[in-house]
Amino acid sequence: GAAVATGQTYDIEYRLKRQSDGEYRWHLGRAVPLYDAEGFVVKWFGTCTDIHEQKRAESYLRAHQVTLEHRIEEREAEAERATALYQLLAENATDMVSTHRPDGTFEYATPSWVDFAGATPSGLYPVALSHPDDVGLLMANYKRAFDTTEPITTLWRCRRADGTYGWLETRTRAVRQAGGSRVVTFVCATRDVTHGRF
């Protein structure tokens, strides 16, 4: 072949029939030329190594990698659909729905939050909108949310767009990393209960 004509080292993979059972097995053939003093090839040294199990393992890993990538794509598509549905439902609900980063800041808030507060609370801590007397309660329940899988209900006063305070009932649930305990986000559903209190 080309290696003989050029005197280059070569590697080639091929299948050989094993005499004992007739199974065709993958082998790696390698050949290295030996040169004389004038630079002419005088001999070839070669090896033939059975790499059948390695090839099977590579094939197995490739197949599982494709399967895993497909499952990841399916899960990402499911997550995108769930997020879109969540936002559709949340943005058409009368309750104020929000998600919060692990540090407590607003990450997402429905238009009903904007209507209540007069501006998007995105990036703010809830305590920034809270009545000063309710800051301690909000902080205590925020810390408690890391230690429970149950939803936490908080009754607190929040500043409205006009500067007055309204009573809100917020139900908070921590969302944890799949298979772990680390909180990745908080999901909150909040209802204005001002008129029900008086």
C-alpha positions in Angstrom: 0.0 0.0 0.0 0.9 3.6 0.4 3.0 3.0 3.5 5.2 0.6 1.6 5.6 3.0 -1.2 6.4 6.0 1.1 8.2 4.1 3.9 5.9 5.6 6.5 4.8 4.0 9.7 1.2 2.9 9.5 -1.7 1.8 11.7 -4.7 0.0 10.4 -7.7 -1.6 12.1 -9.3 -4.7 10.5 -11.2 -7.9 11.5 -9.6 -11.3 11.5 -11.4 -14.6 11.9 -10.4 -16.4 15.1 -9.7 -20.1 14.2 -10.9 -21.6 17.6 -14.5 -20.4 17.2 -14.8 -18.6 13.9 -15.6 -15.2 15.5 -14.4 -12.2 13.6 -12.5 -9.9 16.0 -11.1 -6.4 15.6 -7.3 -6.1 15.5 -4.9 -3.2 15.3 -2.0 -3.7 12.9 1.1 -1.5 13.2 4.2 -1.5 11.1 7.5 0.4 11.4 10.1 0.4 8.6 13.8 -0.3 9.3 16.2 1.6 7.1 19.7 0.8 5.9 22.5 3.3 5.9 21.4 4.7 2.5 17.8 5.3 3.7 16.2 2.4 2.0 13.6 0.2 3.8 15.2 -3.2 4.4 12.6 -4.7 6.8 9.3 -4.0 8.4 8.5 -4.7 12.0 4.9 -5.2 12.8 2.4 -6.1 15.5 -1.1 -7.3 15.4 -3.0 -6.6 18.6 -6.5 -7.9 19.4 -8.6 -4.7 20.2 -12.0 -6.4 19.9 -13.0 -5.7 23.5 -11.8 -2.1 23.2 -13.9 -1.6 20.0 -17.0 -3.1 21.7 -16.5 -0.8 24.7 -16.2 2.2 22.4 -19.3 1.2 20.5 -21.2 0.7 23.8 -20.0 4.1 25.1 -21.0 5.8 21.9 -24.5 4.2 22.0 -25.0 5.2 25.6 -23.7 8.7 25.0 -26.2 9.2 22.2 -29.0 7.8 24.4 -27.9 10.1 27.3 -27.7 13.1 25.0 -31.2 12.3 23.7 -32.6 12.0 27.2 -30.9 15.4 28.1 -32.5 17.0 25.1 -35.9 15.5 26.0 -35.6 16.8 29.6 -34.5 20.2 28.4 -37.5 20.4 26.0 -39.8 19.3 28.9 -38.4 21.9 31.1 -38.8 24.6 28.5 -42.5 23.5 27.9 -43.1 23.5 31.7 -41.5 27.0 32.1 -43.7 28.3 29.2 -46.8 26.8 30.7 -45.9 28.1 34.2 -45.4 31.6 32.8 -48.7 31.5 30.9 -50.6 30.3 33.9 -48.8 32.7 36.3 -49.2 35.8 34.0 -53.0 35.1 33.7 -53.5 34.4 37.4 -54.9 37.0 39.8 -52.4 35.9 42.5 -48.9 37.4 42.4 -46.5 34.7 41.4 -42.7 35.0 41.7 -39.5 33.1 41.7 -36.5 34.0 43.8 -32.8 33.2 43.7 -31.3 31.3 46.6 -30.2 34.7 48.1 -33.9 35.7 48.2 -33.9 38.3 45.4 -36.8 38.4 43.0 -35.8 36.6 39.8 -39.2 36.6 38.0 -42.5 38.3 38.9 -45.8 38.3 37.2 -47.5 41.4 35.9 -49.8 41.4 38.9 -46.7 42.1 41.1 -45.8 45.1 38.9 -49.4 46.3 39.3 -49.3 46.0 43.0 -45.8 47.4 43.6 -45.8 50.0 40.8 -42.6 48.6 39.2 -40.9 45.3 38.7 -39.4 44.0 41.9 -36.8 42.0 39.9 -33.5 42.0 41.6 -35.0 43.3 44.9 -35.2 41.5 48.2 -38.8 41.3 49.5 -37.7 43.1 52.7 -37.1 46.2 50.5 -40.8 46.3 50.0 -41.8 45.2 53.4 -43.2 47.1 56.4 -40.3 47.6 58.8 -42.2 45.6 61.5 -42.4 42.5 59.3 -38.7 42.4 58.2 -37.8 40.0 61.1 -40.6 37.6 60.1 -39.6 37.6 56.4 -36.0 36.9 57.3 -36.9 34.1 59.7 -39.2 32.4 57.2 -36.5 32.8 54.4 -34.0 30.9 56.6 -36.6 28.3 57.6 -37.3 27.6 53.9 -33.8 26.0 53.5 -34.6 23.4 56.2 -38.0 22.2 55.2 -39.6 20.6 52.2 -43.0 21.9 53.2 -44.4 25.2 51.9 -44.2 28.1 54.3 -47.0 30.7 54.6 -46.1 34.2 55.6 -48.6 37.0 56.4 -46.8 40.3 55.9 -47.3 44.0 54.8 -45.9 45.1 51.5 -45.7 48.7 50.2 -48.0 49.4 47.3 -47.4 51.7 44.3 -49.2 54.5 46.1 -46.9 54.2 49.2 -49.5 52.6 51.5 -49.1 49.0 52.8 -51.3 46.1 52.0 -51.5 42.7 53.8 -50.2 39.9 51.7 -50.2 36.1 52.2 -47.3 34.5 50.6 -46.9 30.7 50.2 -43.2 29.8 49.6 -41.7 26.5 48.5 -38.0 25.8 48.0 -37.0 24.0 44.8 -34.0 21.8 45.3 -31.4 20.5 42.9 -32.4 17.1 41.4 -31.2 14.4 43.7 -29.7 16.8 46.1 -30.6 19.2 49.0 -29.2 22.5 47.5 -31.9 25.1 47.0 -31.8 26.4 43.4 -34.9 28.7 43.6 -37.9 29.6 45.6 -41.4 29.7 44.1 -43.9 32.0 45.7 -47.7 32.5 45.3 -48.9 35.7 46.9 -52.4 37.0 47.5 -53.6 40.4 48.6 -55.6 39.7 51.7 -56.0 43.3 52.9 -59.8 43.4 52.6 -60.2 40.0 54.3 -58.4 41.3 57.4 -60.7 44.2 58.1 
